[in-house]
Amino acid sequence: MGLGNTAKKLQQVVDVADDLYAKINDLKSDLAAMRDTIEETNSRVKSVEDELSDQRELLEEIATAEGIEVDQIDTTDTDSGQTDPEPTDSDQ
């Protein structure tokens, strides 16, 4: 009877190992997909940042051509949604 119990326990260990192996393979697959997504997202963000920079340069050129001082333009802080404070008499 001792061998029967040992074989049973050994089979349980093998079953658990098989399950863990399958889970590890699933995690490896998920991790690879996540890496691909991150790389794609980084590429998209870089593209958007480059486009924004180009648009900003164009707007500054247009403003300069129209005689607008770019440094005096009231801008919005994109991180907090707050606007720059209005210049006071002492600032001018």
Backbone atoms as SQL, in Angstrom:
CREATE TABLE atoms (id INTEGER PRIMARY KEY, chain TEXT, resi INTEGER, resn TEXT, atom TEXT, x REAL, y REAL, z REAL);
INSERT INTO atoms VALUES
  (1, 'A', 1, 'MET', 'N', 0.802, -1.196, 0.000),
  (2, 'A', 1, 'MET', 'CA', 0.000, 0.000, 0.000),
  (3, 'A', 1, 'MET', 'C', 0.845, 1.261, 0.000),
  (4, 'A', 2, 'GLY', 'N', 2.006, 1.201, 0.502),
  (5, 'A', 2, 'GLY', 'CA', 2.871, 2.357, 0.548),
  (6, 'A', 2, 'GLY', 'C', 3.206, 2.869, -0.842),
  (7, 'A', 3, 'LEU', 'N', 3.364, 1.969, -1.795),
  (8, 'A', 3, 'LEU', 'CA', 3.676, 2.384, -3.158),
  (9, 'A', 3, 'LEU', 'C', 2.476, 3.037, -3.831),
  (10, 'A', 4, 'GLY', 'N', 1.273, 2.590, -3.513),
  (11, 'A', 4, 'GLY', 'CA', 0.059, 3.175, -4.090),
  (12, 'A', 4, 'GLY', 'C', -0.108, 4.625, -3.676),
  (13, 'A', 5, 'ASN', 'N', 0.106, 4.882, -2.400),
  (14, 'A', 5, 'ASN', 'CA', -0.003, 6.260, -1.902),
  (15, 'A', 5, 'ASN', 'C', 1.090, 7.145, -2.490),
  (16, 'A', 6, 'THR', 'N', 2.283, 6.592, -2.612),
  (17, 'A', 6, 'THR', 'CA', 3.391, 7.356, -3.175),
  (18, 'A', 6, 'THR', 'C', 3.107, 7.696, -4.632),
  (19, 'A', 7, 'ALA', 'N', 2.598, 6.726, -5.375),
  (20, 'A', 7, 'ALA', 'CA', 2.275, 6.958, -6.789),
  (21, 'A', 7, 'ALA', 'C', 1.181, 8.009, -6.915),
  (22, 'A', 8, 'LYS', 'N', 0.215, 7.948, -6.026),
  (23, 'A', 8, 'LYS', 'CA', -0.884, 8.920, -6.046),
  (24, 'A', 8, 'LYS', 'C', -0.363, 10.330, -5.762),
  (25, 'A', 9, 'LYS', 'N', 0.477, 10.453, -4.747),
  (26, 'A', 9, 'LYS', 'CA', 1.035, 11.757, -4.403),
  (27, 'A', 9, 'LYS', 'C', 1.950, 12.268, -5.518),
  (28, 'A', 10, 'LEU', 'N', 2.714, 11.360, -6.096),
  (29, 'A', 10, 'LEU', 'CA', 3.585, 11.747, -7.196),
  (30, 'A', 10, 'LEU', 'C', 2.763, 12.236, -8.383),
  (31, 'A', 11, 'GLN', 'N', 1.646, 11.586, -8.655),
  (32, 'A', 11, 'GLN', 'CA', 0.771, 12.018, -9.749),
  (33, 'A', 11, 'GLN', 'C', 0.176, 13.394, -9.445),
  (34, 'A', 12, 'GLN', 'N', -0.158, 13.650, -8.203),
  (35, 'A', 12, 'GLN', 'CA', -0.667, 14.964, -7.821),
  (36, 'A', 12, 'GLN', 'C', 0.393, 16.044, -8.050),
  (37, 'A', 13, 'VAL', 'N', 1.629, 15.738, -7.693),
  (38, 'A', 13, 'VAL', 'CA', 2.720, 16.690, -7.904),
  (39, 'A', 13, 'VAL', 'C', 2.895, 16.953, -9.396),
  (40, 'A', 14, 'VAL', 'N', 2.830, 15.903, -10.207),
  (41, 'A', 14, 'VAL', 'CA', 2.956, 16.055, -11.661),
  (42, 'A', 14, 'VAL', 'C', 1.810, 16.902, -12.199),
  (43, 'A', 15, 'ASP', 'N', 0.597, 16.671, -11.718),
  (44, 'A', 15, 'ASP', 'CA', -0.559, 17.453, -12.170),
  (45, 'A', 15, 'ASP', 'C', -0.398, 18.937, -11.810),
  (46, 'A', 16, 'VAL', 'N', 0.047, 19.206, -10.595),
  (47, 'A', 16, 'VAL', 'CA', 0.258, 20.589, -10.168),
  (48, 'A', 16, 'VAL', 'C', 1.357, 21.228, -11.017),
  (49, 'A', 17, 'ALA', 'N', 2.419, 20.485, -11.279),
  (50, 'A', 17, 'ALA', 'CA', 3.514, 21.009, -12.103),
  (51, 'A', 17, 'ALA', 'C', 3.021, 21.321, -13.513),
  (52, 'A', 18, 'ASP', 'N', 2.184, 20.444, -14.072),
  (53, 'A', 18, 'ASP', 'CA', 1.620, 20.697, -15.407),
  (54, 'A', 18, 'ASP', 'C', 0.769, 21.964, -15.408),
  (55, 'A', 19, 'ASP', 'N', -0.051, 22.124, -14.376),
  (56, 'A', 19, 'ASP', 'CA', -0.888, 23.331, -14.276),
  (57, 'A', 19, 'ASP', 'C', -0.021, 24.590, -14.170),
  (58, 'A', 20, 'LEU', 'N', 1.007, 24.522, -13.332),
  (59, 'A', 20, 'LEU', 'CA', 1.895, 25.673, -13.177),
  (60, 'A', 20, 'LEU', 'C', 2.625, 25.984, -14.480),
  (61, 'A', 21, 'TYR', 'N', 3.043, 24.960, -15.194),
  (62, 'A', 21, 'TYR', 'CA', 3.728, 25.153, -16.472),
  (63, 'A', 21, 'TYR', 'C', 2.799, 25.853, -17.465),
  (64, 'A', 22, 'ALA', 'N', 1.542, 25.422, -17.503),
  (65, 'A', 22, 'ALA', 'CA', 0.568, 26.055, -18.406),
  (66, 'A', 22, 'ALA', 'C', 0.335, 27.511, -18.003),
  (67, 'A', 23, 'LYS', 'N', 0.225, 27.771, -16.712),
  (68, 'A', 23, 'LYS', 'CA', 0.012, 29.145, -16.239),
  (69, 'A', 23, 'LYS', 'C', 1.217, 30.026, -16.560),
  (70, 'A', 24, 'ILE', 'N', 2.415, 29.483, -16.383),
  (71, 'A', 24, 'ILE', 'CA', 3.620, 30.253, -16.702),
  (72, 'A', 24, 'ILE', 'C', 3.660, 30.584, -18.185),
  (73, 'A', 25, 'ASN', 'N', 3.304, 29.632, -19.028),
  (74, 'A', 25, 'ASN', 'CA', 3.273, 29.901, -20.469),
  (75, 'A', 25, 'ASN', 'C', 2.239, 30.969, -20.812),
  (76, 'A', 26, 'ASP', 'N', 1.092, 30.924, -20.149),
  (77, 'A', 26, 'ASP', 'CA', 0.073, 31.961, -20.363),
  (78, 'A', 26, 'ASP', 'C', 0.607, 33.333, -19.943),
  (79, 'A', 27, 'LEU', 'N', 1.274, 33.381, -18.799),
  (80, 'A', 27, 'LEU', 'CA', 1.838, 34.644, -18.324),
  (81, 'A', 27, 'LEU', 'C', 2.914, 35.167, -19.272),
  (82, 'A', 28, 'LYS', 'N', 3.736, 34.267, -19.809),
  (83, 'A', 28, 'LYS', 'CA', 4.758, 34.682, -20.772),
  (84, 'A', 28, 'LYS', 'C', 4.108, 35.275, -22.015),
  (85, 'A', 29, 'SER', 'N', 3.040, 34.650, -22.457),
  (86, 'A', 29, 'SER', 'CA', 2.316, 35.151, -23.629),
  (87, 'A', 29, 'SER', 'C', 1.693, 36.514, -23.335),
  (88, 'A', 30, 'ASP', 'N', 1.073, 36.640, -22.172),
  (89, 'A', 30, 'ASP', 'CA', 0.475, 37.920, -21.775),
  (90, 'A', 30, 'ASP', 'C', 1.539, 39.011, -21.664),
  (91, 'A', 31, 'LEU', 'N', 2.683, 38.671, -21.108),
  (92, 'A', 31, 'LEU', 'CA', 3.769, 39.634, -20.955),
  (93, 'A', 31, 'LEU', 'C', 4.289, 40.095, -22.318),
  (94, 'A', 32, 'ALA', 'N', 4.422, 39.170, -23.253),
  (95, 'A', 32, 'ALA', 'CA', 4.874, 39.534, -24.598),
  (96, 'A', 32, 'ALA', 'C', 3.871, 40.471, -25.265),
  (97, 'A', 33, 'ALA', 'N', 2.583, 40.175, -25.105),
  (98, 'A', 33, 'ALA', 'CA', 1.545, 41.040, -25.678),
  (99, 'A', 33, 'ALA', 'C', 1.581, 42.420, -25.026),
  (100, 'A', 34, 'MET', 'N', 1.806, 42.461, -23.720),
  (101, 'A', 34, 'MET', 'CA', 1.872, 43.735, -23.008),
  (102, 'A', 34, 'MET', 'C', 3.074, 44.550, -23.483),
  (103, 'A', 35, 'ARG', 'N', 4.199, 43.896, -23.689),
  (104, 'A', 35, 'ARG', 'CA', 5.384, 44.599, -24.202),
  (105, 'A', 35, 'ARG', 'C', 5.100, 45.197, -25.576),
  (106, 'A', 36, 'ASP', 'N', 4.428, 44.419, -26.429),
  (107, 'A', 36, 'ASP', 'CA', 4.080, 44.934, -27.757),
  (108, 'A', 36, 'ASP', 'C', 3.180, 46.159, -27.642),
  (109, 'A', 37, 'THR', 'N', 2.203, 46.078, -26.752),
  (110, 'A', 37, 'THR', 'CA', 1.282, 47.196, -26.556),
  (111, 'A', 37, 'THR', 'C', 2.025, 48.427, -26.041),
  (112, 'A', 38, 'ILE', 'N', 2.936, 48.229, -25.120),
  (113, 'A', 38, 'ILE', 'CA', 3.708, 49.346, -24.573),
  (114, 'A', 38, 'ILE', 'C', 4.559, 49.989, -25.660),
  (115, 'A', 39, 'GLU', 'N', 5.210, 49.169, -26.472),
  (116, 'A', 39, 'GLU', 'CA', 6.027, 49.710, -27.560),
  (117, 'A', 39, 'GLU', 'C', 5.164, 50.494, -28.546),
  (118, 'A', 40, 'GLU', 'N', 3.997, 49.957, -28.864),
  (119, 'A', 40, 'GLU', 'CA', 3.083, 50.644, -29.782),
  (120, 'A', 40, 'GLU', 'C', 2.605, 51.965, -29.176),
  (121, 'A', 41, 'THR', 'N', 2.277, 51.941, -27.895),
  (122, 'A', 41, 'THR', 'CA', 1.819, 53.153, -27.217),
  (123, 'A', 41, 'THR', 'C', 2.930, 54.201, -27.174),
  (124, 'A', 42, 'ASN', 'N', 4.145, 53.775, -26.867),
  (125, 'A', 42, 'ASN', 'CA', 5.273, 54.711, -26.857),
  (126, 'A', 42, 'ASN', 'C', 5.468, 55.346, -28.224),
  (127, 'A', 43, 'SER', 'N', 5.317, 54.546, -29.264),
  (128, 'A', 43, 'SER', 'CA', 5.458, 55.066, -30.626),
  (129, 'A', 43, 'SER', 'C', 4.373, 56.094, -30.927),
  (130, 'A', 44, 'ARG', 'N', 3.147, 55.793, -30.519),
  (131, 'A', 44, 'ARG', 'CA', 2.041, 56.728, -30.744),
  (132, 'A', 44, 'ARG', 'C', 2.248, 58.029, -29.972),
  (133, 'A', 45, 'VAL', 'N', 2.669, 57.919, -28.731),
  (134, 'A', 45, 'VAL', 'CA', 2.892, 59.112, -27.909),
  (135, 'A', 45, 'VAL', 'C', 3.984, 59.973, -28.533),
  (136, 'A', 46, 'LYS', 'N', 5.064, 59.352, -28.975),
  (137, 'A', 46, 'LYS', 'CA', 6.145, 60.111, -29.619),
  (138, 'A', 46, 'LYS', 'C', 5.626, 60.814, -30.858),
  (139, 'A', 47, 'SER', 'N', 4.807, 60.126, -31.643),
  (140, 'A', 47, 'SER', 'CA', 4.244, 60.724, -32.852),
  (141, 'A', 47, 'SER', 'C', 3.368, 61.926, -32.507),
  (142, 'A', 48, 'VAL', 'N', 2.537, 61.793, -31.485),
  (143, 'A', 48, 'VAL', 'CA', 1.661, 62.892, -31.067),
  (144, 'A', 48, 'VAL', 'C', 2.496, 64.061, -30.531),
  (145, 'A', 49, 'GLU', 'N', 3.524, 63.756, -29.752),
  (146, 'A', 49, 'GLU', 'CA', 4.387, 64.818, -29.228),
  (147, 'A', 49, 'GLU', 'C', 5.094, 65.559, -30.361),
  (148, 'A', 50, 'ASP', 'N', 5.576, 64.808, -31.363),
  (149, 'A', 50, 'ASP', 'CA', 6.237, 65.437, -32.510),
  (150, 'A', 50, 'ASP', 'C', 5.264, 66.326, -33.276),
  (151, 'A', 51, 'GLU', 'N', 4.045, 65.828, -33.469),
  (152, 'A', 51, 'GLU', 'CA', 3.032, 66.609, -34.180),
  (153, 'A', 51, 'GLU', 'C', 2.676, 67.873, -33.397),
  (154, 'A', 52, 'LEU', 'N', 2.547, 67.744, -32.093),
  (155, 'A', 52, 'LEU', 'CA', 2.248, 68.902, -31.247),
  (156, 'A', 52, 'LEU', 'C', 3.361, 69.938, -31.335),
  (157, 'A', 53, 'SER', 'N', 4.588, 69.481, -31.323),
  (158, 'A', 53, 'SER', 'CA', 5.721, 70.396, -31.431),
  (159, 'A', 53, 'SER', 'C', 5.692, 71.132, -32.767),
  (160, 'A', 54, 'ASP', 'N', 5.394, 70.404, -33.845),
  (161, 'A', 54, 'ASP', 'CA', 5.295, 71.035, -35.168),
  (162, 'A', 54, 'ASP', 'C', 4.177, 72.073, -35.196),
  (163, 'A', 55, 'GLN', 'N', 3.033, 71.728, -34.600),
  (164, 'A', 55, 'GLN', 'CA', 1.905, 72.657, -34.575),
  (165, 'A', 55, 'GLN', 'C', 2.244, 73.895, -33.743),
  (166, 'A', 56, 'ARG', 'N', 2.930, 73.691, -32.640),
  (167, 'A', 56, 'ARG', 'CA', 3.325, 74.822, -31.791),
  (168, 'A', 56, 'ARG', 'C', 4.253, 75.764, -32.554),
  (169, 'A', 57, 'GLU', 'N', 5.218, 75.192, -33.270),
  (170, 'A', 57, 'GLU', 'CA', 6.128, 76.023, -34.070),
  (171, 'A', 57, 'GLU', 'C', 5.353, 76.809, -35.124),
  (172, 'A', 58, 'LEU', 'N', 4.411, 76.146, -35.774),
  (173, 'A', 58, 'LEU', 'CA', 3.607, 76.809, -36.803),
  (174, 'A', 58, 'LEU', 'C', 2.787, 77.949, -36.201),
  (175, 'A', 59, 'LEU', 'N', 2.159, 77.691, -35.059),
  (176, 'A', 59, 'LEU', 'CA', 1.371, 78.736, -34.405),
  (177, 'A', 59, 'LEU', 'C', 2.242, 79.919, -33.984),
  (178, 'A', 60, 'GLU', 'N', 3.438, 79.639, -33.506),
  (179, 'A', 60, 'GLU', 'CA', 4.339, 80.726, -33.123),
  (180, 'A', 60, 'GLU', 'C', 4.741, 81.548, -34.344),
  (181, 'A', 61, 'GLU', 'N', 4.972, 80.875, -35.476),
  (182, 'A', 61, 'GLU', 'CA', 5.310, 81.596, -36.705),
  (183, 'A', 61, 'GLU', 'C', 4.141, 82.459, -37.173),
  (184, 'A', 62, 'ILE', 'N', 2.926, 81.915, -37.086),
  (185, 'A', 62, 'ILE', 'CA', 1.737, 82.682, -37.476),
  (186, 'A', 62, 'ILE', 'C', 1.570, 83.886, -36.553),
  (187, 'A', 63, 'ALA', 'N', 1.731, 83.656, -35.257),
  (188, 'A', 63, 'ALA', 'CA', 1.592, 84.752, -34.294),
  (189, 'A', 63, 'ALA', 'C', 2.626, 85.836, -34.569),
  (190, 'A', 64, 'THR', 'N', 3.842, 85.444, -34.827),
  (191, 'A', 64, 'THR', 'CA', 4.896, 86.414, -35.126),
  (192, 'A', 64, 'THR', 'C', 4.570, 87.186, -36.397),
  (193, 'A', 65, 'ALA', 'N', 4.069, 86.488, -37.415),
  (194, 'A', 65, 'ALA', 'CA', 3.711, 87.141, -38.675),
  (195, 'A', 65, 'ALA', 'C', 2.574, 88.135, -38.480),
  (196, 'A', 66, 'GLU', 'N', 1.700, 87.865, -37.505),
  (197, 'A', 66, 'GLU', 'CA', 0.573, 88.754, -37.229),
  (198, 'A', 66, 'GLU', 'C', 0.941, 89.842, -36.220),
  (199, 'A', 67, 'GLY', 'N', 2.179, 89.849, -35.782),
  (200, 'A', 67, 'GLY', 'CA', 2.619, 90.882, -34.853),
  (201, 'A', 67, 'GLY', 'C', 2.261, 90.602, -33.408),
  (202, 'A', 68, 'ILE', 'N', 1.966, 89.378, -33.100),
  (203, 'A', 68, 'ILE', 'CA', 1.617, 89.006, -31.724),
  (204, 'A', 68, 'ILE', 'C', 2.878, 88.512, -31.029),
  (205, 'A', 69, 'GLU', 'N', 3.128, 89.058, -29.843),
  (206, 'A', 69, 'GLU', 'CA', 4.280, 88.599, -29.079),
  (207, 'A', 69, 'GLU', 'C', 3.914, 87.272, -28.413),
  (208, 'A', 70, 'VAL', 'N', 4.596, 86.229, -28.809),
  (209, 'A', 70, 'VAL', 'CA', 4.279, 84.886, -28.326),
  (210, 'A', 70, 'VAL', 'C', 4.437, 84.781, -26.818),
  (211, 'A', 71, 'ASP', 'N', 5.423, 85.471, -26.259),
  (212, 'A', 71, 'ASP', 'CA', 5.652, 85.404, -24.814),
  (213, 'A', 71, 'ASP', 'C', 4.516, 86.034, -24.018),
  (214, 'A', 72, 'GLN', 'N', 3.725, 86.882, -24.627),
  (215, 'A', 72, 'GLN', 'CA', 2.644, 87.578, -23.937),
  (216, 'A', 72, 'GLN', 'C', 1.305, 86.845, -24.038),
  (217, 'A', 73, 'ILE', 'N', 1.273, 85.726, -24.748),
  (218, 'A', 73, 'ILE', 'CA', 0.020, 84.991, -24.933),
  (219, 'A', 73, 'ILE', 'C', -0.334, 84.273, -23.642),
  (220, 'A', 74, 'ASP', 'N', -1.606, 84.392, -23.238),
  (221, 'A', 74, 'ASP', 'CA', -2.114, 83.706, -22.054),
  (222, 'A', 74, 'ASP', 'C', -2.291, 82.238, -22.421),
  (223, 'A', 75, 'THR', 'N', -1.554, 81.357, -21.767),
  (224, 'A', 75, 'THR', 'CA', -1.630, 79.933, -22.085),
  (225, 'A', 75, 'THR', 'C', -2.305, 79.183, -20.959),
  (226, 'A', 76, 'THR', 'N', -2.797, 78.016, -21.283),
  (227, 'A', 76, 'THR', 'CA', -3.430, 77.150, -20.303),
  (228, 'A', 76, 'THR', 'C', -2.452, 76.072, -19.900),
  (229, 'A', 77, 'ASP', 'N', -2.334, 75.859, -18.603),
  (230, 'A', 77, 'ASP', 'CA', -1.503, 74.782, -18.089),
  (231, 'A', 77, 'ASP', 'C', -2.238, 73.483, -18.376),
  (232, 'A', 78, 'THR', 'N', -1.717, 72.688, -19.297),
  (233, 'A', 78, 'THR', 'CA', -2.419, 71.480, -19.732),
  (234, 'A', 78, 'THR', 'C', -2.452, 70.407, -18.661),
  (235, 'A', 79, 'ASP', 'N', -1.552, 70.452, -17.689),
  (236, 'A', 79, 'ASP', 'CA', -1.559, 69.435, -16.646),
  (237, 'A', 79, 'ASP', 'C', -2.674, 69.654, -15.637),
  (238, 'A', 80, 'SER', 'N', -2.908, 70.902, -15.256),
  (239, 'A', 80, 'SER', 'CA', -3.890, 71.167, -14.209),
  (240, 'A', 80, 'SER', 'C', -5.155, 71.823, -14.723),
  (241, 'A', 81, 'GLY', 'N', -5.141, 72.276, -15.978),
  (242, 'A', 81, 'GLY', 'CA', -6.307, 72.947, -16.529),
  (243, 'A', 81, 'GLY', 'C', -6.420, 74.385, -16.085),
  (244, 'A', 82, 'GLN', 'N', -5.427, 74.899, -15.361),
  (245, 'A', 82, 'GLN', 'CA', -5.453, 76.273, -14.883),
  (246, 'A', 82, 'GLN', 'C', -4.789, 77.178, -15.906),
  (247, 'A', 83, 'THR', 'N', -5.246, 78.413, -15.949),
  (248, 'A', 83, 'THR', 'CA', -4.631, 79.377, -16.854),
  (249, 'A', 83, 'THR', 'C', -3.571, 80.156, -16.114),
  (250, 'A', 84, 'ASP', 'N', -2.646, 80.718, -16.891),
  (251, 'A', 84, 'ASP', 'CA', -1.625, 81.573, -16.298),
  (252, 'A', 84, 'ASP', 'C', -2.310, 82.792, -15.712),
  (253, 'A', 85, 'PRO', 'N', -1.774, 83.332, -14.639),
  (254, 'A', 85, 'PRO', 'CA', -2.397, 84.525, -14.048),
  (255, 'A', 85, 'PRO', 'C', -2.301, 85.704, -15.006),
  (256, 'A', 86, 'GLU', 'N', -3.318, 86.548, -14.943),
  (257, 'A', 86, 'GLU', 'CA', -3.335, 87.755, -15.766),
  (258, 'A', 86, 'GLU', 'C', -2.234, 88.683, -15.283),
  (259, 'A', 87, 'PRO', 'N', -1.552, 89.363, -16.208),
  (260, 'A', 87, 'PRO', 'CA', -0.515, 90.302, -15.764),
  (261, 'A', 87, 'PRO', 'C', -1.140, 91.457, -14.989),
  (262, 'A', 88, 'THR', 'N', -0.486, 91.850, -13.936),
  (263, 'A', 88, 'THR', 'CA', -0.961, 92.984, -13.140),
  (264, 'A', 88, 'THR', 'C', -0.224, 94.231, -13.587),
  (265, 'A', 89, 'ASP', 'N', -0.631, 95.372, -13.040),
  (266, 'A', 89, 'ASP', 'CA', 0.017, 96.631, -13.395),
  (267, 'A', 89, 'ASP', 'C', 1.507, 96.591, -13.069),
  (268, 'A', 90, 'SER', 'N', 1.864, 95.906, -11.997),
  (269, 'A', 90, 'SER', 'CA', 3.273, 95.849, -11.609),
  (270, 'A', 90, 'SER', 'C', 4.076, 94.957, -12.555),
  (271, 'A', 91, 'ASP', 'N', 3.403, 94.018, -13.260),
  (272, 'A', 91, 'ASP', 'CA', 4.089, 93.139, -14.204),
  (273, 'A', 91, 'ASP', 'C', 4.404, 93.849, -15.510),
  (274, 'A', 92, 'GLN', 'N', 3.664, 94.908, -15.820),
  (275, 'A', 92, 'GLN', 'CA', 3.815, 95.538, -17.130),
  (276, 'A', 92, 'GLN', 'C', 4.815, 96.620, -17.139);
